[in-house]
Amino acid sequence: MTKYLIIVITILAAGCTSVGTTHRPNDYYNSGSKEESDEPLFGLTVGTLADKDIERILNYRLKLPAKNRIAILKLTNESYWRYYSNDFTQLNDSIVADFIGQLRKSPRVYDASFLPSMLVPEQRTVPYLREAAARYQADLLLAYRSNCRTFEKYKFIDPHETKAYCTVEAVLLDVRSGIVPFTVVSTNEFTARKLQSDTNFNETIKKAEITAVAKSLNEAASQLNSFLTNIGTM
């Protein structure tokens, strides 16, 4: 825990932005269209959707169970840094625990856990991911990816300081319908300075990036929880 706090202190200045989906107004659905149908919203045929199918999708009013299981899928791979040292392993585990804990705070969520790797399909398209989540009996699939960029200009000013920003993009999929009712993009900017305990400057950058990603994940989870509170119940 002490080392984690040290990493947080390395962020000398930070700024964040977070943009998520807002709910549709209730009068959006006053078109009189029939919402319930025995036919799936997204058929098995490959190709573009017909106009009538698009109309049904746009007029679909999402309802969820009172309690939901969220299957989480991370789309970015950072396995090298995870096993670079015990510090990184502990930091990543702490971030995962905080992220899942934040999701489980929602009164609409009874479980939030990662989609088992054995179920993750090679083709990560929506239909295959939806089927994998269904096998896990998840009501919702939350897929996310992170991306960090470093500003090289700051290395010329101070070789021991860096400035960068990390973005987390998350997408929520309703497994029953195939609808994506919620997305969020959260970005955190940071400035980090090398510590004596850091082996090299790359380690300094990566620790700060991981911390910024953690903040973005928590912000994304918080926005998702707010979104779920206003979803209708089945």
N, C-alpha and C positions, 0 to 999 in steps of 0.2 A: 504493500500500500504506500509506503514511503517513497519508493522509486516512482510509483505512478504519479504521486503529487509533484515530484521533481520534474517529471515530463510535462505536467500541466504548467508549471512555472516557466518552462522554456518558451511558452507562447507569450511574447512580450506585448503584442498588440493584435487584436482580432476584430473582425467584423463579419456579420453573417446576414444572409438573406434566405428566405424560405417562401416558396410559392407552391400552393397546393390547390386541389380541386375544391370548388364550392358547390353547394347543393343546388339542384334545380328548383326554381320557384314552383309552388303547388299548381298555379294556374297554367303551367306548361302543358299539363296533361288534360286540359279541357277540350281536346279535339274530338272526344267521343270515340276514339279508336279502341278496339277491343284489345285488352292487355294480355288476357289469358288465352293460350292456345296449346293444343296437344303437339304441335310441330315445334322442333327446336329452332331457336333463333338463328343458329349457324348450322346449316346443313352439312352433309358429308361430301357434297360435290365440291370439286376444286374449281375455282374461277371467281369471277366477279359476282356480287350479289345483285339480285333483281331489285327494281325500285320498290316493290311491295315488301320485300324482306328488309330493306333499309328502313322503310317506314315503320315496320314492326319493331325493329331494334331501337329506333329513336324514341318510340313511344312506350318503351318498356319501363315500368316502374319497379325498381329494385326493392325487394324485401328480403330480410335475413332472419335466421333464427334468433331467438332471444340471446342465446349463447353460441359462440362460434369458435372453431379451431382455425388458426392461421398457420399455414405451412409457409416457411420462409425459404427463399432460394437466393443465394448470393451468386451473381453472374460474373464477378471479377475474381481472379485467382492471384493470391499473394502468398502462396505456400512457402516460398523461399524465406521471406522475412519472418514469417510466423515461427520458423524453426531456426532462425539465425542465432538466437540465444534464449535462455530461460526467461529473461525479462520480456522479450517480445511475446512469448507464449502466454505468460501471465497477463500481459497487457491486452492481448487479443481476447483471451478468455473473459477478462473483466468487462471488456466492451460488449461482447456477446451477451453476457449475463445482464448488463444494464439495459441493453436494447430489448431483449426478451421481457425483462421485468417491466419496462415501460409499456410494452404492448399488453401485458397481462393486467395492467392497472385498469384497463377499460372494463366496464361492467358488461360489455357485449362480447367479451373474449374469455373463454374458459381455458384455452390452451394456445400458446404460441411456441412453435418449435420448428427446427429446420427440417425441410423435406429430406428424408433419408437418401443418401447418395446413390444407393442401389436402385432407387426408383427414378432418378434423374435421367431422362432420355438423352441420347446422343444428339438428336435433332431438337433443339430447344425452341420449338415453335409453339404457339399458343395451344393448338389442339393436343399435342403430345404432353405439354406441361399440365394442361387441364386434366387429362386422363391420369397422369401420375399423382396429382393432388387428390383426385377422387379415390384412387386406390388407398391413399393414406387417410381417407375419410376426413379430409380438410374441407371446410366450407369456403375458405378463402385462400388464395395464394398470393403472397407478397414477394415479388421479385425486385431485387435492387442491385445497383452497380455503383461503384465509386470511381472517381477520377481526380487526380491531383496534378497541378501544374506549378512549376517553380519559376520564379522570375530571376534569371541569371544576372540581371543588372546589379542586384544588391551584393553579389560576390565581389564586384570590383570596388564597391564602397568599403566593405568590411568582409574579408575572406572567411570570417567565423559567423556570419549572419546570413540568413536566407529569408525570403518572403515568398509565400505561395498561397494558393487557395485550393480547397478540396470540395468537390461536389458529390452529393449522393442523390441519385435519381431512383425513385421507387414507384412501382406500379402494382396496383391491387386488382386481382382477377377474381370475380365471383365464379366459383367452380360449377355451380348448377346451371347458370345461364350462359357463361362465356363472356359476360359483359365486364368491361374495365370501368368501374365507377369512380376510381380515385387514382390520382397521380400526384406526386410531389417532387420538387427539386429543391434541395437545401444546400447552400454553399457557405462555407466558413473560410475566412481569410486569416492567415497567421504570419507572424514573424518569429523565427526561432534563432537561438544562439547556441553554439557548441559548448557543451559542458566538459569538464575534465574527465568525467566518467565515460564519455562517448569514445568509442574506438576510433571512429573517423567521422568526417562531416556528413557522409551519406547516412550514417546511423542517426545523426542529429535530425536530418531532414525527415527520415522515415518515421521516427518517433513522433515528431510534431505533426506529420501528415496523419498518422493513425489517430492521434488525439483529436485532430480537426474532423476526421471522418466520424469519430464517435459522437461528437457534438451534433453533426449533421444527422446521424442516424436517430439520435434521441429527439431532435426537432421533428424529423419525419414521422416518428412513432407518435409523438404528441399530436401532430396534425391529423394523423389517421384516427386516433382515438376520438378526437373532436368530431371528425366526419361520421364515425360509426354511431355516435350518440343520436344522430338525427335520421338514421335509416329506419324505415318501417319494419315492423316485425311480422313474420309469417303467422 
